[in-house]
Amino acid sequence: MSRFSLIYLCIFSILISILSFFNIIYSNYFNLYLNIDSYVYSLIFSFLFGLIFLIKKKNDDFRISIYEKIITVFLGYLILPFFISIPYYFSIYNITFINAYFEAVSGFTSTGFSIFENIKHLDQSLILWRSSSQWLGGLYFLFSIILIIDIFDINLKKPLTNLLSFNTSETLKQSIKILILYTSLTFVIFLILNIFDFRAFDSFNLSMTLISSGGFLPSNSLETILNTKTKEIVLSFLMLVSFFSLFLSYNLITIRKKNFSVFQEDFYLLVYFLILIILFFSFFNNSINFSETFLAITSSVSNIGISLNGSYENLSFIFLIITIIGGSFFSTSSGIRFVKIYSLFKFSINEVSSHAKPLNVYVNKLEFSGTKLETTDINKYFISVIIFTLSLLTLASLLTISGINLENAFKLSILTLMNTVNSNIHGLNEFNFNELQYFTKYLLVIFMIIGRVELLTLLIILKKFLFKN
């Protein structure tokens, strides 16, 4: 492992030790001593691992290839959850290692699958730890996009920088900006929730869940938190923070220095979201009230997935499709991404039209963008869809073999690859992860990680090992 990769992982390991320290302080302050030793273990192990880069030789080459960067990201999703799993494993709840690791990966990938059946029985510090793991995972995901930015086309890089490729100083600059924006937005969400009379403990946990597109809740059901229609609407709008680009707020503040092109993806997402709202309230709003429907839509587009216990049997497939589409390229949401799908659609229409009317000229350029879509970019988008389809079919088949019925296996496969929690809007709110076989849990762990890493990176890794040229 190169020095750069080691430092990258060690920095996040130290962040885990800092979160462990905060949990120790929280437990002491509120006299929650039952699980305090487990956070001490997590602090010690993660901090010691984080010190490794200090004793590593300093004459190592800092330059690493794109393959090493991708492998570094993968290793982070495998190694860092081990430290996150320590408080679960050493808690008083007699959790097995696989269950502890499953919960840790689910949190770190911001998926939200949980082996805990009754959150009310958990220590408040452990509930806080679950939410913290999501928050850290969302930050890791955003930093990882910066790390492997060179595999994306210029249209997706544009919200970040005018440079074609990131050097070390540009990476550091954008990483600091991400950290400030991510932390600030978390704090803003927390304040807004408090203003609208959410319980402080719930506000703190929900703020980390919403900013990271996670699915962990501080209670057994959302109904216990959202006891008014106003709270439902407020939470719905706050979910959109992880739907649009993280840089949207920054770009709005510095709009005088920006071209409209930096808002291109966010504008598409806004139009897409408004169309969804119009369609749902025109055709599907008979049995569900306004606030519940709005909450379900925002939860799906942002890949969070939490919902109220309404009746969504006839709409679950539509919500799954919305989940697959996803949100902004540079947000903590998952999905194939709306701009990719829109670009593929426009390219396909132009290709068909060019054969029908060969004398006409069709330009593959997105509105509000001065950059033409290159064939290589379209190929990347198409390959991402192919890889997702193959991954979906593979996981669904394996889950069916493990004893899960076909419908649930298909739904669970989509949610796993899209890192979205199971809930009532998907018809899987009663799904019990604790009772799954070990093989199935390991399988879900692997595909949760695959879903969190940009699908195109899988092809790059395969190309590296399968083809010499």
C-alpha positions as a Markdown table, in Angstrom:
| # | Residue | x | y | z |
|---|---|---|---|---|
| 1 | Met | 0.0 | 0.0 | 0.0 |
| 2 | Ser | 1.4 | 3.4 | -1.0 |
| 3 | Arg | 2.0 | 6.2 | 1.5 |
| 4 | Phe | -0.9 | 8.2 | 0.1 |
| 5 | Ser | -3.4 | 5.4 | 0.4 |
| 6 | Leu | -2.2 | 4.7 | 4.0 |
| 7 | Ile | -2.6 | 8.3 | 5.0 |
| 8 | Tyr | -6.0 | 8.5 | 3.4 |
| 9 | Leu | -7.3 | 5.6 | 5.4 |
| 10 | Cys | -5.5 | 6.6 | 8.6 |
| 11 | Ile | -7.1 | 10.1 | 8.5 |
| 12 | Phe | -10.6 | 8.5 | 8.6 |
| 13 | Ser | -9.4 | 6.1 | 11.3 |
| 14 | Ile | -8.5 | 9.1 | 13.5 |
| 15 | Leu | -11.9 | 10.6 | 12.8 |
| 16 | Ile | -13.4 | 7.4 | 14.1 |
| 17 | Ser | -11.4 | 7.8 | 17.3 |
| 18 | Ile | -12.6 | 11.4 | 17.6 |
| 19 | Leu | -16.2 | 10.2 | 17.3 |
| 20 | Ser | -15.4 | 7.5 | 19.9 |
| 21 | Phe | -14.1 | 10.2 | 22.2 |
| 22 | Phe | -17.3 | 12.3 | 21.8 |
| 23 | Asn | -19.4 | 9.2 | 22.6 |
| 24 | Ile | -17.3 | 8.7 | 25.8 |
| 25 | Ile | -18.0 | 12.3 | 26.8 |
| 26 | Tyr | -21.7 | 11.9 | 26.0 |
| 27 | Ser | -21.9 | 8.7 | 28.0 |
| 28 | Asn | -20.2 | 10.3 | 31.0 |
| 29 | Tyr | -22.3 | 13.4 | 30.9 |
| 30 | Phe | -25.6 | 11.5 | 30.8 |
| 31 | Asn | -24.5 | 8.7 | 33.1 |
| 32 | Leu | -24.7 | 6.1 | 30.4 |
| 33 | Tyr | -22.0 | 3.7 | 31.6 |
| 34 | Leu | -23.2 | 0.4 | 30.2 |
| 35 | Asn | -21.4 | 0.6 | 26.9 |
| 36 | Ile | -18.7 | 3.1 | 27.7 |
| 37 | Asp | -15.9 | 0.6 | 27.6 |
| 38 | Ser | -16.7 | -0.3 | 24.0 |
| 39 | Tyr | -16.0 | 3.2 | 22.9 |
| 40 | Val | -12.7 | 3.2 | 24.7 |
| 41 | Tyr | -11.7 | 0.1 | 22.7 |
| 42 | Ser | -12.8 | 1.8 | 19.5 |
| 43 | Leu | -10.9 | 4.9 | 20.3 |
| 44 | Ile | -7.7 | 3.0 | 21.1 |
| 45 | Phe | -7.7 | 0.6 | 18.1 |
| 46 | Ser | -8.7 | 3.3 | 15.5 |
| 47 | Phe | -6.2 | 5.8 | 16.9 |
| 48 | Leu | -3.3 | 3.3 | 16.9 |
| 49 | Phe | -4.1 | 2.5 | 13.3 |
| 50 | Gly | -4.3 | 6.2 | 12.5 |
| 51 | Leu | -0.7 | 6.7 | 13.8 |
| 52 | Ile | 0.8 | 4.2 | 11.3 |
| 53 | Phe | 1.3 | 6.9 | 8.7 |
| 54 | Leu | 3.5 | 8.8 | 11.2 |
| 55 | Ile | 6.0 | 6.0 | 11.4 |
| 56 | Lys | 5.8 | 5.1 | 7.7 |
| 57 | Lys | 8.9 | 6.0 | 5.6 |
| 58 | Lys | 8.5 | 9.5 | 4.4 |
| 59 | Asn | 10.4 | 9.0 | 1.2 |
| 60 | Asp | 7.6 | 7.0 | -0.4 |
| 61 | Asp | 6.4 | 8.2 | -3.8 |
| 62 | Phe | 3.1 | 10.2 | -3.3 |
| 63 | Arg | 2.0 | 9.7 | -6.9 |
| 64 | Ile | -0.5 | 6.9 | -7.3 |
| 65 | Ser | -2.4 | 5.6 | -10.3 |
| 66 | Ile | -6.1 | 5.6 | -10.7 |
| 67 | Tyr | -6.2 | 1.9 | -10.0 |
| 68 | Glu | -4.5 | 2.4 | -6.6 |
| 69 | Lys | -7.0 | 5.2 | -5.8 |
| 70 | Ile | -9.9 | 2.9 | -6.6 |
| 71 | Ile | -8.4 | 0.1 | -4.5 |
| 72 | Thr | -7.8 | 2.5 | -1.7 |
| 73 | Val | -11.5 | 3.5 | -1.7 |
| 74 | Phe | -12.5 | -0.2 | -1.6 |
| 75 | Leu | -10.1 | -0.9 | 1.2 |
| 76 | Gly | -11.6 | 2.0 | 3.2 |
| 77 | Tyr | -15.1 | 0.5 | 2.9 |
| 78 | Leu | -13.7 | -2.9 | 4.1 |
| 79 | Ile | -11.3 | -1.7 | 6.9 |
| 80 | Leu | -12.9 | 1.3 | 8.5 |
| 81 | Pro | -16.2 | -0.6 | 9.4 |
| 82 | Phe | -14.1 | -2.9 | 11.6 |
| 83 | Phe | -13.4 | 0.0 | 13.9 |
| 84 | Ile | -17.0 | 1.1 | 13.7 |
| 85 | Ser | -18.2 | -2.4 | 14.6 |
| 86 | Ile | -16.2 | -2.5 | 17.9 |
| 87 | Pro | -18.9 | -0.7 | 20.0 |
| 88 | Tyr | -21.5 | -3.0 | 18.7 |
| 89 | Tyr | -19.4 | -6.2 | 19.3 |
| 90 | Phe | -18.3 | -5.2 | 22.9 |
| 91 | Ser | -21.7 | -3.8 | 23.9 |
| 92 | Ile | -24.0 | -5.5 | 26.5 |
| 93 | Tyr | -26.3 | -6.7 | 23.7 |
| 94 | Asn | -24.4 | -9.9 | 22.9 |
| 95 | Ile | -24.0 | -9.1 | 19.2 |
| 96 | Thr | -22.1 | -11.5 | 17.0 |
| 97 | Phe | -19.1 | -10.3 | 14.9 |
| 98 | Ile | -21.0 | -10.7 | 11.6 |
| 99 | Asn | -24.0 | -8.7 | 13.0 |
| 100 | Ala | -21.7 | -6.0 | 14.3 |
| 101 | Tyr | -19.8 | -5.7 | 11.1 |
| 102 | Phe | -23.1 | -5.8 | 9.0 |
| 103 | Glu | -24.4 | -2.9 | 11.1 |
| 104 | Ala | -21.2 | -1.0 | 10.7 |
| 105 | Val | -21.0 | -1.4 | 6.9 |
| 106 | Ser | -24.7 | -0.6 | 6.6 |
| 107 | Gly | -24.1 | 2.7 | 8.5 |
| 108 | Phe | -20.8 | 3.6 | 6.8 |
| 109 | Thr | -22.3 | 3.0 | 3.3 |
| 110 | Ser | -25.3 | 5.1 | 4.4 |
| 111 | Thr | -27.6 | 2.2 | 3.6 |
| 112 | Gly | -29.5 | 1.8 | 6.8 |
| 113 | Phe | -30.2 | -1.9 | 7.0 |
| 114 | Ser | -30.3 | -2.9 | 10.7 |
| 115 | Ile | -30.0 | -6.1 | 12.8 |
| 116 | Phe | -31.7 | -4.3 | 15.7 |
| 117 | Glu | -35.4 | -5.0 | 16.0 |
| 118 | Asn | -36.2 | -2.6 | 18.8 |
| 119 | Ile | -34.4 | 0.7 | 18.9 |
| 120 | Lys | -36.1 | 1.6 | 22.2 |
| 121 | His | -34.0 | -1.0 | 24.0 |
| 122 | Leu | -30.7 | 0.5 | 22.8 |
| 123 | Asp | -28.5 | 2.7 | 24.9 |
| 124 | Gln | -28.7 | 6.4 | 23.6 |
| 125 | Ser | -25.0 | 6.4 | 23.1 |
| 126 | Leu | -25.2 | 3.5 | 20.7 |
| 127 | Ile | -28.0 | 5.1 | 18.8 |
| 128 | Leu | -25.8 | 8.2 | 18.5 |
| 129 | Trp | -22.9 | 5.9 | 17.3 |
| 130 | Arg | -25.1 | 4.5 | 14.5 |
| 131 | Ser | -25.9 | 8.0 | 13.3 |
| 132 | Ser | -22.3 | 9.1 | 13.5 |
| 133 | Ser | -21.2 | 6.1 | 11.4 |
| 134 | Gln | -23.6 | 7.4 | 8.6 |
| 135 | Trp | -22.3 | 10.9 | 8.9 |
| 136 | Leu | -18.7 | 9.7 | 8.6 |
| 137 | Gly | -19.6 | 7.4 | 5.7 |
| 138 | Gly | -21.2 | 10.3 | 3.8 |
| 139 | Leu | -18.0 | 12.4 | 4.2 |
| 140 | Tyr | -15.9 | 9.4 | 3.1 |
| 141 | Phe | -18.0 | 9.0 | 0.0 |
| 142 | Leu | -17.6 | 12.7 | -1.0 |
| 143 | Phe | -13.9 | 12.6 | -0.4 |
| 144 | Ser | -13.7 | 9.4 | -2.4 |
| 145 | Ile | -15.3 | 11.1 | -5.4 |
| 146 | Ile | -12.6 | 13.7 | -5.2 |
| 147 | Leu | -10.0 | 10.9 | -5.1 |
| 148 | Ile | -11.2 | 9.2 | -8.2 |
| 149 | Ile | -12.5 | 12.3 | -10.0 |
| 150 | Asp | -10.4 | 11.6 | -13.1 |
| 151 | Ile | -12.7 | 8.7 | -14.2 |
| 152 | Phe | -15.6 | 11.1 | -14.7 |
| 153 | Asp | -16.3 | 13.4 | -17.7 |
| 154 | Ile | -15.9 | 17.1 | -17.7 |
| 155 | Asn | -19.6 | 17.8 | -17.3 |
| 156 | Leu | -19.6 | 16.1 | -13.9 |
| 157 | Lys | -16.4 | 17.7 | -12.8 |
| 158 | Lys | -17.6 | 21.2 | -13.7 |
| 159 | Pro | -19.4 | 22.0 | -10.4 |
| 160 | Leu | -16.0 | 21.4 | -8.6 |
| 161 | Thr | -13.3 | 23.0 | -10.7 |
| 162 | Asn | -12.3 | 24.3 | -14.1 |
| 163 | Leu | -9.3 | 22.0 | -14.1 |
| 164 | Leu | -9.4 | 18.9 | -16.3 |
| 165 | Ser | -7.5 | 16.9 | -13.6 |
| 166 | Phe | -6.9 | 17.3 | -9.9 |
| 167 | Asn | -3.4 | 17.8 | -8.6 |
| 168 | Thr | -2.5 | 17.5 | -4.9 |
| 169 | Ser | -3.2 | 21.2 | -4.0 |
| 170 | Glu | -6.5 | 21.2 | -5.8 |
| 171 | Thr | -7.6 | 17.9 | -4.1 |
| 172 | Leu | -6.7 | 19.4 | -0.7 |
| 173 | Lys | -8.6 | 22.7 | -1.5 |
| 174 | Gln | -11.8 | 20.9 | -2.6 |
| 175 | Ser | -11.6 | 18.4 | 0.3 |
| 176 | Ile | -11.4 | 21.3 | 2.8 |
| 177 | Lys | -14.3 | 23.0 | 1.1 |
| 178 | Ile | -16.3 | 19.7 | 1.3 |
| 179 | Leu | -15.6 | 19.3 | 5.0 |
| 180 | Ile | -16.7 | 22.9 | 5.8 |
| 181 | Leu | -19.9 | 22.6 | 3.6 |
| 182 | Tyr | -20.8 | 19.1 | 4.9 |
| 183 | Thr | -20.3 | 20.1 | 8.6 |
| 184 | Ser | -22.1 | 23.5 | 8.1 |
| 185 | Leu | -25.1 | 21.9 | 6.4 |
| 186 | Thr | -25.4 | 19.3 | 9.1 |
| 187 | Phe | -25.5 | 22.1 | 11.7 |
| 188 | Val | -28.1 | 24.0 | 9.7 |
| 189 | Ile | -30.3 | 21.0 | 9.5 |
| 190 | Phe | -30.0 | 20.4 | 13.2 |
| 191 | Leu | -31.0 | 24.1 | 13.9 |
| 192 | Ile | -34.0 | 23.9 | 11.6 |
| 193 | Leu | -35.2 | 20.7 | 13.2 |
| 194 | Asn | -34.9 | 22.3 | 16.6 |
| 195 | Ile | -36.7 | 25.4 | 15.5 |
| 196 | Phe | -39.7 | 23.3 | 14.4 |
| 197 | Asp | -39.8 | 21.6 | 17.9 |
| 198 | Phe | -38.1 | 18.3 | 17.1 |
| 199 | Arg | -36.6 | 16.7 | 20.2 |
| 200 | Ala | -32.9 | 17.7 | 20.5 |
| 201 | Phe | -31.7 | 14.1 | 20.5 |
| 202 | Asp | -33.8 | 13.3 | 17.5 |
| 203 | Ser | -32.7 | 16.5 | 15.7 |
| 204 | Phe | -29.0 | 15.6 | 16.2 |
| 205 | Asn | -29.4 | 12.1 | 14.9 |
| 206 | Leu | -31.7 | 13.1 | 12.0 |
| 207 | Ser | -29.3 | 15.8 | 10.9 |
| 208 | Met | -26.6 | 13.2 | 10.5 |
| 209 | Thr | -29.0 | 10.8 | 8.7 |
| 210 | Leu | -30.3 | 13.4 | 6.3 |
| 211 | Ile | -27.0 | 14.9 | 5.2 |
| 212 | Ser | -25.5 | 11.5 | 4.5 |
| 213 | Ser | -28.6 | 10.0 | 2.8 |
| 214 | Gly | -28.6 | 7.3 | 5.6 |
| 215 | Gly | -31.5 | 5.3 | 6.9 |
| 216 | Phe | -30.9 | 4.9 | 10.6 |
| 217 | Leu | -33.6 | 6.4 | 12.8 |
| 218 | Pro | -33.3 | 7.2 | 16.6 |
| 219 | Ser | -36.6 | 5.4 | 17.2 |
| 220 | Asn | -38.5 | 2.4 | 15.9 |
| 221 | Ser | -40.8 | 4.3 | 13.6 |
| 222 | Leu | -40.9 | 7.7 | 12.0 |
| 223 | Glu | -44.4 | 8.3 | 13.4 |
| 224 | Thr | -43.1 | 8.8 | 16.9 |
| 225 | Ile | -40.9 | 11.7 | 15.6 |
| 226 | Leu | -43.3 | 13.3 | 13.1 |
| 227 | Asn | -46.3 | 13.9 | 15.2 |
| 228 | Thr | -47.6 | 16.9 | 13.2 |
| 229 | Lys | -48.0 | 17.6 | 9.5 |
| 230 | Thr | -45.7 | 20.6 | 9.7 |
| 231 | Lys | -42.9 | 18.3 | 10.9 |
| 232 | Glu | -43.5 | 16.0 | 7.9 |
| 233 | Ile | -43.2 | 18.8 | 5.4 |
| 234 | Val | -40.1 | 20.2 | 7.1 |
| 235 | Leu | -38.3 | 16.8 | 7.2 |
| 236 | Ser | -39.3 | 16.3 | 3.5 |
| 237 | Phe | -37.7 | 19.5 | 2.4 |
| 238 | Leu | -34.6 | 18.8 | 4.4 |
| 239 | Met | -34.2 | 15.5 | 2.7 |
| 240 | Leu | -33.6 | 17.4 | -0.5 |
| 241 | Val | -30.3 | 18.6 | 0.8 |
| 242 | Ser | -28.8 | 15.3 | 0.0 |
| 243 | Phe | -30.6 | 15.2 | -3.4 |
| 244 | Phe | -29.1 | 18.3 | -4.8 |
| 245 | Ser | -25.3 | 19.0 | -5.1 |
| 246 | Leu | -23.4 | 19.6 | -1.9 |
| 247 | Phe | -22.0 | 22.7 | -3.6 |
| 248 | Leu | -25.5 | 24.2 | -4.4 |
| 249 | Ser | -25.5 | 26.4 | -1.3 |
| 250 | Tyr | -22.0 | 27.5 | -1.9 |
| 251 | Asn | -22.7 | 28.3 | -5.6 |
| 252 | Leu | -25.8 | 30.3 | -4.6 |
| 253 | Ile | -23.8 | 32.4 | -2.1 |
| 254 | Thr | -21.1 | 33.1 | -4.6 |
| 255 | Ile | -23.5 | 33.4 | -7.6 |
| 256 | Arg | -22.0 | 36.7 | -8.9 |
| 257 | Lys | -18.7 | 34.9 | -9.5 |
| 258 | Lys | -20.4 | 31.9 | -11.3 |
| 259 | Asn | -21.7 | 31.0 | -14.7 |
| 260 | Phe | -25.1 | 29.5 | -14.9 |
| 261 | Ser | -23.5 | 26.3 | -16.1 |
| 262 | Val | -22.5 | 25.4 | -12.5 |
| 263 | Phe | -26.2 | 25.0 | -11.7 |
| 264 | Gln | -26.9 | 22.8 | -14.7 |
| 265 | Glu | -27.3 | 19.5 | -12.9 |
| 266 | Asp | -29.3 | 21.1 | -10.0 |
| 267 | Phe | -31.6 | 22.7 | -12.5 |
| 268 | Tyr | -32.3 | 19.4 | -14.2 |
| 269 | Leu | -32.9 | 17.8 | -10.8 |
| 270 | Leu | -35.3 | 20.6 | -9.9 |
| 271 | Val | -37.3 | 20.1 | -13.1 |
| 272 | Tyr | -37.3 | 16.4 | -12.6 |
| 273 | Phe | -38.5 | 16.7 | -9.0 |
| 274 | Leu | -41.3 | 19.1 | -10.0 |
| 275 | Ile | -42.5 | 16.8 | -12.7 |
| 276 | Leu | -42.6 | 13.9 | -10.2 |
| 277 | Ile | -44.6 | 16.1 | -7.8 |
| 278 | Ile | -47.1 | 17.0 | -10.5 |
| 279 | Leu | -47.5 | 13.4 | -11.7 |
| 280 | Phe | -47.9 | 12.0 | -8.2 |
| 281 | Phe | -50.5 | 14.5 | -7.1 |
| 282 | Ser | -52.3 | 14.2 | -10.4 |
| 283 | Phe | -52.6 | 10.4 | -10.5 |
| 284 | Phe | -51.5 | 8.8 | -7.2 |
| 285 | Asn | -52.8 | 11.1 | -4.5 |
| 286 | Asn | -56.2 | 9.5 | -3.8 |
| 287 | Ser | -55.5 | 7.2 | -0.8 |
| 288 | Ile | -52.5 | 9.1 | 0.7 |
| 289 | Asn | -52.5 | 12.6 | 2.0 |
| 290 | Phe | -50.3 | 15.4 | 0.7 |
| 291 | Ser | -47.6 | 15.4 | 3.4 |
| 292 | Glu | -47.1 | 11.7 | 3.4 |
| 293 | Thr | -46.9 | 11.5 | -0.4 |
| 294 | Phe | -44.4 | 14.4 | -0.4 |
| 295 | Leu | -42.3 | 12.7 | 2.2 |
| 296 | Ala | -42.2 | 9.4 | 0.3 |
| 297 | Ile | -41.2 | 11.2 | -2.9 |
| 298 | Thr | -38.4 | 13.2 | -1.3 |
| 299 | Ser | -37.2 | 10.1 | 0.6 |
| 300 | Ser | -37.0 | 8.1 | -2.6 |
| 301 | Val | -35.2 | 10.8 | -4.8 |
| 302 | Ser | -32.6 | 11.4 | -2.1 |
| 303 | Asn | -32.1 | 7.6 | -1.6 |
| 304 | Ile | -32.8 | 7.9 | 2.1 |
| 305 | Gly | -35.8 | 5.6 | 2.0 |
| 306 | Ile | -37.4 | 6.2 | 5.4 |
| 307 | Ser | -41.2 | 6.6 | 5.4 |
| 308 | Leu | -44.4 | 6.7 | 7.4 |
| 309 | Asn | -46.5 | 3.6 | 7.7 |
| 310 | Gly | -49.0 | 4.5 | 5.0 |
| 311 | Ser | -50.4 | 2.3 | 2.3 |
| 312 | Tyr | -48.0 | 2.2 | -0.7 |
| 313 | Glu | -48.6 | -1.3 | -2.1 |
| 314 | Asn | -49.5 | 0.0 | -5.6 |
| 315 | Leu | -46.7 | 2.5 | -5.7 |
| 316 | Ser | -43.7 | 0.5 | -4.4 |
| 317 | Phe | -42.4 | -0.3 | -7.9 |
| 318 | Ile | -42.5 | 3.4 | -8.9 |
| 319 | Phe | -40.6 | 4.4 | -5.7 |
| 320 | Leu | -38.0 | 1.7 | -6.6 |
| 321 | Ile | -37.6 | 3.2 | -10.1 |
| 322 | Ile | -37.1 | 6.7 | -8.5 |
| 323 | Thr | -34.6 | 5.3 | -6.1 |
| 324 | Ile | -32.6 | 3.8 | -9.0 |
| 325 | Ile | -32.4 | 7.1 | -10.8 |
| 326 | Gly | -30.9 | 8.9 | -7.8 |
| 327 | Gly | -29.9 | 12.4 | -7.3 |
| 328 | Ser | -26.9 | 14.7 | -8.0 |
| 329 | Phe | -23.4 | 13.4 | -9.0 |
| 330 | Phe | -21.8 | 15.3 | -6.1 |
| 331 | Ser | -24.2 | 14.5 | -3.3 |
| 332 | Thr | -24.4 | 11.7 | -0.8 |
| 333 | Ser | -27.4 | 10.2 | -2.6 |
| 334 | Ser | -26.8 | 7.0 | -4.7 |
| 335 | Gly | -28.5 | 5.8 | -7.9 |
| 336 | Ile | -27.3 | 5.7 | -11.5 |
| 337 | Arg | -27.7 | 9.6 | -11.4 |
| 338 | Phe | -30.3 | 11.6 | -13.3 |
| 339 | Val | -27.9 | 13.5 | -15.6 |
| 340 | Lys | -26.4 | 10.2 | -16.9 |
| 341 | Ile | -29.9 | 8.8 | -17.7 |
| 342 | Tyr | -31.0 | 12.1 | -19.3 |
| 343 | Ser | -27.8 | 12.2 | -21.4 |
| 344 | Leu | -28.3 | 8.6 | -22.6 |
| 345 | Phe | -31.9 | 9.4 | -23.4 |
| 346 | Lys | -31.0 | 12.5 | -25.4 |
| 347 | Phe | -28.2 | 10.7 | -27.2 |
| 348 | Ser | -30.5 | 7.8 | -28.2 |
| 349 | Ile | -33.2 | 10.2 | -29.5 |
| 350 | Asn | -30.6 | 12.1 | -31.6 |
| 351 | Glu | -29.3 | 8.8 | -33.0 |
| 352 | Val | -32.8 | 7.6 | -34.0 |
| 353 | Ser | -33.6 | 11.0 | -35.4 |
| 354 | Ser | -30.4 | 11.2 | -37.4 |
| 355 | His | -31.4 | 7.9 | -39.2 |
| 356 | Ala | -34.9 | 9.1 | -39.8 |
| 357 | Lys | -33.8 | 12.6 | -41.1 |
| 358 | Pro | -30.1 | 12.1 | -42.2 |
| 359 | Leu | -29.9 | 15.7 | -43.7 |
| 360 | Asn | -30.5 | 17.3 | -40.3 |
| 361 | Val | -27.6 | 18.0 | -37.8 |
| 362 | Tyr | -28.1 | 16.8 | -34.3 |
| 363 | Val | -25.8 | 18.1 | -31.6 |
| 364 | Asn | -25.3 | 16.0 | -28.4 |
| 365 | Lys | -25.1 | 18.9 | -26.0 |
| 366 | Leu | -27.0 | 19.4 | -22.8 |
| 367 | Glu | -28.9 | 22.6 | -22.2 |
| 368 | Phe | -27.1 | 25.3 | -20.3 |
| 369 | Ser | -23.8 | 23.6 | -21.0 |
| 370 | Gly | -21.1 | 24.7 | -23.4 |
| 371 | Thr | -19.6 | 21.3 | -23.5 |
| 372 | Lys | -20.6 | 18.7 | -26.1 |
| 373 | Leu | -21.3 | 15.1 | -25.0 |
| 374 | Glu | -18.4 | 13.0 | -26.3 |
| 375 | Thr | -19.0 | 9.4 | -27.4 |
| 376 | Thr | -16.6 | 8.2 | -24.7 |
| 377 | Asp | -18.8 | 9.8 | -22.0 |
| 378 | Ile | -21.9 | 8.2 | -23.4 |
| 379 | Asn | -20.1 | 4.9 | -23.4 |
| 380 | Lys | -19.2 | 5.3 | -19.7 |
| 381 | Tyr | -22.9 | 6.1 | -18.9 |
| 382 | Phe | -24.1 | 3.1 | -20.9 |
| 383 | Ile | -21.6 | 0.8 | -19.2 |
| 384 | Ser | -22.7 | 2.0 | -15.8 |
| 385 | Val | -26.2 | 1.0 | -16.6 |
| 386 | Ile | -25.0 | -2.4 | -17.8 |
| 387 | Ile | -22.9 | -3.0 | -14.7 |
| 388 | Phe | -25.8 | -2.0 | -12.5 |
| 389 | Thr | -28.2 | -4.4 | -14.3 |
| 390 | Leu | -25.7 | -7.3 | -14.1 |
| 391 | Ser | -25.0 | -6.6 | -10.4 |
| 392 | Leu | -28.8 | -6.5 | -9.7 |
| 393 | Leu | -29.5 | -9.8 | -11.5 |
| 394 | Thr | -26.5 | -11.4 | -9.8 |
| 395 | Leu | -27.5 | -10.3 | -6.3 |
| 396 | Ala | -31.2 | -11.1 | -6.8 |
| 397 | Ser | -30.3 | -14.6 | -8.0 |
| 398 | Leu | -28.0 | -15.2 | -5.0 |
| 399 | Leu | -30.6 | -13.9 | -2.5 |
| 400 | Thr | -33.2 | -16.2 | -4.1 |
| 401 | Ile | -30.9 | -19.2 | -3.7 |
| 402 | Ser | -30.4 | -18.2 | 0.0 |
| 403 | Gly | -34.1 | -18.6 | 0.6 |
| 404 | Ile | -35.6 | -15.1 | 0.1 |
| 405 | Asn | -38.7 | -15.1 | -2.2 |
| 406 | Leu | -38.2 | -13.6 | -5.7 |
| 407 | Glu | -40.1 | -10.3 | -5.1 |
| 408 | Asn | -38.3 | -9.5 | -1.9 |
| 409 | Ala | -35.0 | -10.5 | -3.4 |
| 410 | Phe | -35.5 | -8.2 | -6.3 |
| 411 | Lys | -36.5 | -5.3 | -4.1 |
| 412 | Leu | -33.7 | -5.9 | -1.6 |
| 413 | Ser | -31.2 | -6.1 | -4.4 |
| 414 | Ile | -32.2 | -2.6 | -5.7 |
| 415 | Leu | -32.1 | -1.1 | -2.2 |
| 416 | Thr | -28.7 | -2.7 | -1.5 |
| 417 | Leu | -27.1 | -1.4 | -4.7 |
| 418 | Met | -28.7 | 2.0 | -4.3 |
| 419 | Asn | -27.7 | 2.1 | -0.5 |
| 420 | Thr | -31.3 | 2.9 | 0.5 |
| 421 | Val | -33.0 | 1.6 | 3.6 |
| 422 | Asn | -36.0 | -0.8 | 3.4 |
| 423 | Ser | -39.3 | 0.8 | 4.4 |
| 424 | Asn | -43.0 | 0.8 | 3.9 |
| 425 | Ile | -42.8 | 2.5 | 0.6 |
| 426 | His | -40.9 | -0.5 | -0.8 |
| 427 | Gly | -43.1 | -3.1 | 1.0 |
| 428 | Leu | -40.1 | -4.4 | 3.0 |
| 429 | Asn | -40.6 | -2.6 | 6.4 |
| 430 | Glu | -41.0 | -5.9 | 8.2 |
| 431 | Phe | -37.9 | -7.5 | 6.7 |
| 432 | Asn | -35.8 | -9.1 | 9.5 |
| 433 | Phe | -32.0 | -8.8 | 8.8 |
| 434 | Asn | -31.1 | -10.3 | 12.1 |
| 435 | Glu | -32.5 | -13.7 | 11.1 |
| 436 | Leu | -30.6 | -13.9 | 7.8 |
| 437 | Gln | -28.0 | -16.6 | 7.2 |
| 438 | Tyr | -24.3 | -15.6 | 7.5 |
| 439 | Phe | -23.8 | -16.1 | 3.8 |
| 440 | Thr | -26.6 | -13.7 | 3.0 |
| 441 | Lys | -25.3 | -11.1 | 5.4 |
| 442 | Tyr | -21.8 | -11.3 | 3.9 |
| 443 | Leu | -23.4 | -11.1 | 0.4 |
| 444 | Leu | -25.3 | -7.9 | 1.4 |
| 445 | Val | -22.1 | -6.4 | 2.9 |
| 446 | Ile | -20.2 | -6.9 | -0.4 |
| 447 | Phe | -22.9 | -5.5 | -2.6 |
| 448 | Met | -23.5 | -2.5 | -0.2 |
| 449 | Ile | -19.9 | -1.6 | -0.8 |
| 450 | Ile | -20.2 | -2.2 | -4.5 |
| 451 | Gly | -23.2 | 0.1 | -4.6 |
| 452 | Arg | -21.4 | 2.9 | -2.8 |
| 453 | Val | -18.4 | 2.9 | -5.1 |
| 454 | Glu | -19.1 | 4.4 | -8.5 |
| 455 | Leu | -20.1 | 1.4 | -10.7 |
| 456 | Leu | -17.7 | 2.5 | -13.4 |
| 457 | Thr | -14.7 | 1.8 | -11.1 |
| 458 | Leu | -15.6 | -1.9 | -11.2 |
| 459 | Leu | -15.0 | -2.0 | -15.0 |
| 460 | Ile | -11.7 | -0.2 | -14.5 |
| 461 | Ile | -10.5 | -2.7 | -11.9 |
| 462 | Leu | -11.6 | -5.6 | -14.2 |
| 463 | Lys | -9.8 | -4.0 | -17.1 |
| 464 | Lys | -6.6 | -3.7 | -15.0 |
| 465 | Phe | -6.5 | -7.4 | -14.0 |
| 466 | Leu | -8.1 | -9.0 | -17.1 |
| 467 | Phe | -6.4 | -7.1 | -19.9 |
| 468 | Lys | -2.8 | -6.3 | -20.1 |
| 469 | Asn | -3.2 | -3.5 | -22.6 |
